[in-house]
Each structure stands twice: as structure tokens, then as C-alpha cells.
């Protein structure tokens, strides 16, 4: 492993599958010499020797695929690939392709907005200070302004490229595709500029969505030095054939078995209820009503966990999948009526489909994780696929599903991401994604008996009468240490001297992290008494969690500030343990 790979793995906090993927890329470049001058066939045979999944590049240039399950962090991995290629091989030109406008806008934000929560180059000033983001809207004016230090990251949406490949005007005159047209600002076409680059690397996100598109022909003609594909489903949509250029795979089945990086999906039904002969709309209403019970249970569990660990609460949401727009309107009218929990969700529900996708609804959808967003139920018709996956989706209600097994595999990816720093909490309801499958429950259970099935690791829940009839309310209480920390924070905010206030804030951050980690260990029942915190293994685990918490929740700290806070946390932990023992 090179120093760059190790450094990036630590700095970017790469999960193990992402770290392994970066190591694979390093091996492909250094050992298999994908960037070397060898013939394509020679490179292909070298890769085939080392990677059993791989058969061929499938292109006229070296192109390899990383199959990574949804929710693991493909965008972060893309940022790691770019950074490694810059640091180790001096690559300065990248072409990142997305399959739709939603992912396109998300990638522009993740790569180009330094203030974004998921900005991929955090802690990497040599990249972030020199990266120039060039998009499908501004490439003809911004594209050729390279300096010796600049890293040019071109971002295009395949749909836009396809739209640009119109070769006639209204008058019938033949025109080349827009990207191939001469621009005075460039002195050539942007396409020719890209073709002449000697270090162009193409990164294709969700590559299963556009392998057969006509726009891909344009990309093949660019003849890049390397192609990197990322997808959760390495299957060609048109031929239904598996990709032949996969070099690394960490699929949904792997993630479900590891139980580390994503929520635990579970199918849910009612106990002692016979659905045979029941009409579709009656079953649907039961599923929706029971979804609200699961939703309320989850909301209470999340708020309790957040309070115990001094975290900002997360608002859980429900996704309802409908058959068509008429069906969606019927469900929306029911969910927002007085008949459904006395109209409680009238102003907390949106319908997203081809007939109701207003600008306000899109904004509500894209900000679903924000604290001030009141939406708790999203009703959709085939609109929310790749590109829309939020960490606060906890309940999925598939209605009128013709194939339950396929639907589960396609749908659960939208709700697998974890809140609270993307990590398991150890609290069952906070780590669980519920899928209401009343009418298809037995079908799923039968399929799950096959150990090779992706459904093998999915949980099964039967709601009892007590589950469905119990009243649920949220009661907030605060322990003495939380009250003390909140009081201290208010006092710090009143300090006028910037240096003194900043020092006090750093000390407060350390205290908050220490207390939160200890409370978390108690909540997860990893310790029973304060004395156990003095055990070497427990203390080491606590220090590791404190470091991760400081890094995750306070990423704006410099490396020196981070090291100082970690060192200080050891003394604070010792003092806190002693106080707990005395109490």
C-alpha cells in the first residue's frame, strides 16, 4: 500500500470496502500498468490474471468497474480515486459522467461546494484549492483555463450529451453535436480539446444506466487513458448481461451480512391476519396504518438515542410506492384525509410523479433531511431511483407490487443509508429499515430460505395486537451532565475574546464527545458499571470512538487542533470515569 493510499484512507475515513477499492486501483495502476504504453490486449490479460471477476474491458480503452452497494459511499470513493491519481500519477484532467439530472446536481455539489456536508475533498487542501469544476453548462467558456496546478474536473449528464447530439436545425441544416462545434472562446471544439488531452480519465457513475446510449459513442471516441465505472448493479439494462469488466465487488448481500454500513432491512406483516380474499384497497389501508405505527416507534427510539448521546434528532420518513399516477392520487387523498389519523399528515405529505412534480415539491424532496422540513410521507410513482437516497428514510410501503422480490431489491436501496455519521448505533429500531409486505410476506419468507438469495439476511417482523394498539408519546428528559454541558455552552457563547472563546469551544467539544461516547456505551449495554471503563480494551474502544466523533461532527478543525483535542480527551475521559465512580 502506497503512502497516498494509507493517507487517503485515514483522512477521508474510508470504510473498509472503499479502502479495498482504492488498493485495487493502486494495484491496477502500479502492478498491472493500466496507464502504461502496452497494447490493450496485454493490459487485459494482466488484469484477468489477478482478478477473477474480470473478463475484458468491453471498450477500446482500459475501463474497469467497481460494484459497490448503495449506501456505502461511491461518491466519496470517486473523490479518493481522483485524489490518488493526482497525487501518485500527476493526472490533471477528469471527465465525470452521471446518468440523470438529480445525480448530476448532487455530484456538482459534492465536488464543487466546499461548504457542502458531503464535500469529497475535505481535509485535502492541495486538491480543493486547485480543483476547477467544469459543467455541461459552462464548458465552452470555462473549460480551457488550465494552469500548471489546476485539476480540471469535467462533469456531464449523459442525458444532456444525448440531447446535444442533434445534428439538424429547424431549417434542416446539418450540424455537428454541440460539444463538437467550433467555439471562438476556445479556438476549437471542446470535444477536440478533450481528445487531445494525454491524461484524460473518465469516471462513470451508475454506469449500468447508459452503457448502450448513443452518447457513449462520443465518450469512446475521446480515447481516455483510463475509464472507471461505479455501480451497485453491474448488469447491462438492455442485454441483461453482467458487466465483464468488474474488478471489485461489495454488493448488497455482502453489506447485509456484514451488518456494519447500512440499515438492517426487515419485512413486516400483521400476526394472525389472513389476507386471502381481501380487496387491494383494504390491504393498502392496513399497510399504511401499520406503517404509521412503525414510524412512531422509530421516531421515539431515534429521539431517545439522540438525547442520550447529545446529538441532533433525526426526523424519520415514510416512502410509499404506487402503481400509477391515478393510484398515487387516491393514496394521497386518503393519507391527507380526516379518515387517516384525523388528518395528522395533511401538511406532512407530498406526491411526486409526472403529474405533480412542482418546484416546491422538488425542494421539499431534496431537503427531506433538514430539521425544518416537515414532510414525513413521500408518495411516488417510479420517480425515485438512483440519485435519491436519504439517511432518514425508515419505512417503505410498496403498494400493488407484481413481483415482491424484485421490488424489494430495487426499493430498499433508497433507505439503506444510516444517519448519525453513517454508523450503526447498536439500537435495533434506530438501525432498522421497515418494508411493509403484508400481502407478499410469505413469498419473501419462502425465498429467504435460500442462503444464496439476497433476502436471506433480511429480517421478518409480525406485528401483534399490542404493537398495533399501544399508544406512543415522546417524553424528553435530561441527565445532569447534559444540563451542565448545555449551561457551559451558553457561557462560552458570551465570551468576547476570540482566542479565549475558541479555546473554550475546543475544550467543550472534547467534553461533549467523551460524555456522548460513554452514554452510547451504556445505551448499547456494552458496559454495566463505570468500573468497566477502566478496562484496557473498553478504554481503547472509547478513545477510538471519541476520535471518530470529533472528526465526524467537527470536520472544520485543522489537523493540529484535531490532534490536540484527541490528546486532551484522554485526560477528560479519565476524569469523567472517576466522577462517575464517585457518583
N, C-alpha and C positions, 0 to 999 in steps of 0.2 A: 504494500500500500504506500503510495507516494505521500509526501508531507501535505500536499494540497488536498488530497482525498481525506486524510485524517483531520486536517484543519476545517474543511468544509463540513464534514460530518458533525464535528463538535459545535462550530459556530452557528450552523443552520439547524442544529438539533434534529438531524435526520433520523427518522425511525429506521429500524433495522432493515426492512425491505428496501428503503430508499438508499441507505448506506451500501447495501449489497449491489444495488443497481449502479451506483457510482463506481464501485470497484470493478464491475463488469465493463463499464465504459473505459475505465483506465486500462484494463487488460486488453480490450479490443484495440485500443489505440497503440499501446506500447508493445504488447506481445504479438498481436495479430496484424499490426501495422495497417490499419484501415486507412490511415492518411498517407501511406507510403506510395511509391511510384509503381507498385506491382500491378500486373494485369488483374482485372476484376475476378476472373476465374480463380486466380491464385489466392486472392483475399477470401473468396467464398469458401474454398477448400480448407483454409486455415481456421476460419470461424466454425465450420462444420465439425472439425476435429475436436474443438473444445466445448461446443455447446450442442447438446443432444436435441434440443427443440428445433434448432435451426436447420433449414434445408437449402434455401437460396435467398438472395437479396430481393428478387422479384422486380428489380428496376435496373436501369442502365448505369446506376451508381451505387456505391455501398450504402445500404439502408437497413437498419436493424430496429426491431420492435421490442419495447418493454411493456409487458402486460401487467398492469398494476390495478388492483381492486379500487373501486370508488371509495373515497374517504381516507385513503392512506396518505395522499399528498402529492399527486402528479405534478401540480404546478410548482411546488417547492423543488421537486426533482428537476424540472426543466431549468429552474434558476441555478441549481447546483451544476447541471451539465454545462450551461453557458459559462459559469464562473470557472469551472475546471478547464474547459477548452481555452479560455482566455489566459489563465494563469500558467498552464502547462504547455500549451501549443501556440500561444500567441494569436489565436483566431480572433478576428475583429468584426466579422460580418455574419449575421444570423438572419434567418427567414423563418418566423414562427407562424404556423398556419392553424386556423381554428375552423370548426365545422359550421358554426352559426353565429348570429349577431350577439346572442347572450354571452357565449363563451368568449367571443372576440372582445366585447366591452370589459368583461371580467379580467381577461389577460392584460389588456391595456392598463387597467388599474393596478393589478398585481405587479406588473413590471415597471410601470412608469410613474406611479404615485407614491412618493416616499412617505407620505403620511398614511397610506392605506394600512389597515390592520394586518393584511397578509402580504405586504410588500416583500418580495423574494430576496432582495439584496440588503436586508437589514444586517448591520454589523460588517458589511463588505464595502467600505468607502472607496476602494480602488476600482470597484465596478460601478457602484451607484453614482459616483461623481463623474464618470466618463461615459455612461450608457446614454445613447441617443435613441429614443423610441420613435420609429418611423411607421406611420399607419397607412392604410388604404385610402385615407382622405388627404394626406399631406405629402405623399412620397415624391410627387413631381416638383415640389418646391423645397422640401426639407431633405430629400434623400441623399444628395451629394454635397455634403458639407463636412467631409471627414477631416479630422486632424490626426496627428500621429497617435494620440492617446485615446481617441474616441472609439467606442464599441457600438457599432450600428446594429440595432435590433429591429428588423422589419417585421411588422405584424399585419397579416392579411386574413380576411374572412373568405373562405372558399366560395361562398355564395356571391360575394362581391366580384371575385375574379371571374366566376362564371357569367355574371351579368355583364362584365366588361368585355366578354368575348363576343360581342355583337359586331358583325362586320359590315353592316349596311346602314345607311341613313334612311330617313323617311323618303328621300328622293331616289333611293335605290343605288346610291353610290357605294362602292366597296371601300371599307375602311379596315385597317388592322385593329386588333384588340386595343383597348385604351392603354394598357401597360406597355404596348409595343409602339405607340405613336410618338413621333418626334416632339420634344419639348424644348423651347428656346431656353428655358431656365437651366436645362441640363446640357443642351448641345447634342442630345441623342435621346433615344427612348430609355425609360427606366429599366425596361427589360434587358436591353443590350448592356446597360451599365452593370446589372446583376450578373449577366452571362460572363462578362469579362473579369469578374472578381475571382481571385485564385484561392480564396479561403472561405467560400460561402458554405454554411452549414444550415440545412433545413430541419426544423423541428416540427413535427406534425401531431397536434393534439387531437385526441379522439379520432384517430386515423381510420377507424372502421367506417366512418360516416361518409367518406368521399374517395374511396380508392378507385371507383370506376368513373368518377366525374370527368367531364371534358377539360375542366381547368387543370386537372392533374397532368395532362399532356404538356401544358405550358410549364409546369414545375419540372417535369422530366427533362425538358429542353434546357433548363437552367444548368444542368450538369454540375450539381454541387459536389464538394469533396466528401460530404457525409450527409446521410439522412438518418434522423432519429424519430421513431414513431412511438407514441404512447396511447394506450387504450386499455379499458377494462374488459373489453370483449373483442379479442383478436379474430373476428370472423368477418369475412367479406360479405356485406349485406346483399350483394347481387348474386353471387355464386354459392353462398352459404358454406364456403370452404374456409378452413382455418388458415391464418397467415403462415407463410413458410419462413418468415424471417425473424421469428421470436427468439431472443437470446436470453431473456429473463422473464419469469412469470411468478407473480404473487397474486393469485386470484381470490375471488370471494370465498371460495371453500377454505383456502389457507387462512384468510383473515378470521373466518368464523371459528375455525379450530384453535387458532392462537388466542382468541379472546383478549386481545390487547388494544387494538387500534380503532375498533368500531363498536357500535352498539350491539347488544345481543338481540337479534330478531326473534319474535315469538308469535305464532299464530294463535288466535283467540276465538273461542266459541262459548256458548252457554251450556252449562251442565244440565242433564236431564231434560233436554228440549228436542223434540222431533220436528225437523223442518220439512219432512216429506209432505207434499201436497200444499204447503203454504205458498201463497202468492208472492211474486217477486217484490212488490212494493211493501208488503208486510215484513218480509225478511230484511229489506233495506232499512226500514224504520227501526227494527230491533238492533241492527248493526250500528246504526248511527247513535241510538240511545246508549248502547253499551260502550261505544267509543267515548262518549262524554264521561262515563263512569271511570274508564281507564285514564282519560285525560285529567280528571280531577285528582285521582290518586297520584298520578305523576306530578301534577303541579304542587301538591302538598310535599311529596318526597323531595322535589327539587328545592323548594323554598326552605325546608328544614336543613337540607345539606348545605345550601348557600349560607344560611345563618350560622350553622355550626362551624363553618370554615371561613367565615368573614369574606364571602365572595358576593359579587353582584348576582342577583337572582336571574334565572333564565325563564322566559315565557314559553312553555311547550305549545306546539301547534298540531293540528289535525289536517291530513290531506285526504280528500275524497275524490276517487277516480270514477268518472261517469262514462256511459256508453256513447252518447252523442249530445249535441247542444240542447235538444229538447229535454232529454233526460236530466241534464245539468240544471236547466231552468226549473224543472219540477223539484229537484232536490234542494236547490237554493231557496225556493219559495217555502218549502217545508221547514228547513233549518232556521229560517228567519221569521217563522210564524209564531203566534202565541201558543200553538199546539206543542211546539218543541221547547221544553223547559221555559215556558212562559215568556218567550221572546228574548231570553238572556243573550242569544248570539246574533240578534238582529244587526247590530253595528259591529260585529266581530267576525263577519263572514264576507269573503269575496268569491266571485265566479270568474274563472279565467278560461276562455275558449275563443274561437274565431269570431264569435258574435259579441263578446263583452270584454275585449282587451283594451280598455281605455288607458290613457297616460297615468291617471291617478291609481288605477289598479296595478299597473306595472310597477309604479313606485312603491306601493304597499307590498307587493310581492318581493321586490328586491331589497326592501328594508325590513323584512319579516323578523330578523334577529335583533333589531334595535329596540331598546326599552320603551320608547314612546309609540311604537307600532301596536295598535290594539287588536289586530287581526289574529284570531285563533283557529279559524277554519278556512281552508282553501279548497274550493270545488273546481275541478278541472276536467277537460276533455283532451287527452293526448297532446297537451301543450308543454308539460314539464318533464323533459327527458334530460339529456346531458346539459350541463351548464347551470342547472338549478338544483342545488343540494345545500340545505341549510342545517346547522347543527342543532336547531331547536325543534325539528320535526320528530314527534314521538309516537304518533298514532296514524296508521294508514287504513282507509276504508275502501277497498276495491268493490265496486258495485257491478253486478251483471257480468262477471268475468266468465268468458267461454272456456279459457284454459287457465286454471288456477295456478299450476306450477310455473308456467311461462310468465304469468303476470307477477308472481312473487319475485322471480329473478329480475324482472325488468323494473319493478317498482321499489324494492327495498333499498336500492342504491341511492334513492333520493333522501333517505332518512338515516343513513348509517353514520354520518359524521357525529362526533362527540363534542359537546360544549365543554366548558371549564378547561380550556387549554388543550382540548383534543385528547384527554386522557380518561381512562376508566376511573370511576370514583370508588368502586367497591360496594356501592349501594345498588341493589338489584333494580329498583324502579327507575333510578336515575340513569342507569346504563342500558335500559331495555327499549327496543322499538316494537310496538304492538301492531299486528296486522289482523284486522277483524275478518275472520274467514268462516262465519257461521255455516253457510251453505256448502262450503268446499273443505271443511275441516278434515273429514275422514279421508278425502282424496290426498290431502297433504300428508297426513299421518302415515298412510299406506306407502306413499312414495319415499317418506323419510326413513323407512326401514332399510332401504338400500344404502349401505355405507358409502357407496361411490356417488350418491346423489348430493347435490349442493344443499338439499333440505335436511340432510342427516343431522346437522348441528343446530337446526332451528328449534327453539323451544315450543312447547304446546301448553296452552292455558285454558282451563274450563272455568268460567265464572259461575259461582254458586249464588243462591238466593241472597245470602248475607252480603256478598260482594256487590250485588246489584241494588240492594235496598238500604245499605248503610249511608247515613248522612255524613258529609265530609265538609270540614271547615278548617281554615288555616289559623293557627294560633301562634303569634310571634312572641318569643321570649328571648332575653339577652342575658348571658352569663356575665359575671363581674369583670372578667378580663376583657370582654368585648366592649363593655361600657367604659372601662379605663382607657382602652385604645382609642375609642371614639372621642373621648374628652381630650386626650393628648393631641389628637389630630386637629381639633378645633383650636387648641392653644398654639400649635405650630403655625397655623394659617395666619395668626395675628402677629407673628414675628416680622418686624420690618427689615432688619438687616438680611440681605440676600444670602450671604455666606453662612451666617448662623442658621437661617431657616433651612437652607439646603442640607446642612449637616444634620439638623434635627429630623428632616424628612427622611434621610438615608437611615438614620437610627430607627425611625418609626417603621420604615419598610421592613427592616430586619425583624423587629418585634412582631409585626403582623404575620410575616412568613413563618416564624417559629411557632407562634400560637396556632396558626391555621394548620400547620403540619401535625402538631400534637393532637389537635381536635380531630383531624382527619383520621389519625391512627386509632383514636378512641372510638370514633363513629364506625370505622370498619372493623372494630373489635380485634385489632392487631395487638393491642396491649390491654391489660385489665387493671394494672396498678401503675402509679408513677415510677416505682422502683424499676420496672421493666425497661424504662427509658435509659437506664444506666448500663444495660447490657450492650456489649460492643456492637453486635450486629444490628440491634434496634437503633442505636445511636448513629451508626454509619448510614443506615437507611434514612433516618430523619434528616441528616445533613444533606444527603443526595437530593431528597425531596425539597428541602429548603432552597438549595441552589437552583433546582429546576423551576421552582415557583417564582423566585426573584427574576430569573431570566425570562420566564414566560410572561409574567404580569407587569414587569418593568423593563421592557426591551430598550427604552431610550437611554439607559445607563451606559456609560463608557466602560471599556474593558477594565480599567483601573478601579473605577467605582464598584463594578461588579465583584472584583477580587477582594476589595476592602470589605464590602458588605458580607461576603461569604465568610471571610475570616472573623468578622465581628459576630456573625451568627453563632459560631461555636461557643463563645462565651455567654451569649444571651440564652442559648439552649441549656447550658449547664445551670445558669442562674434560675431559669424558668422551672427546670426539673426540681431543683432544690425547694423553690417556693411551693410547688405542687405537693411535694412530700411533707412539708411543714403544715400545709392546709389539710 
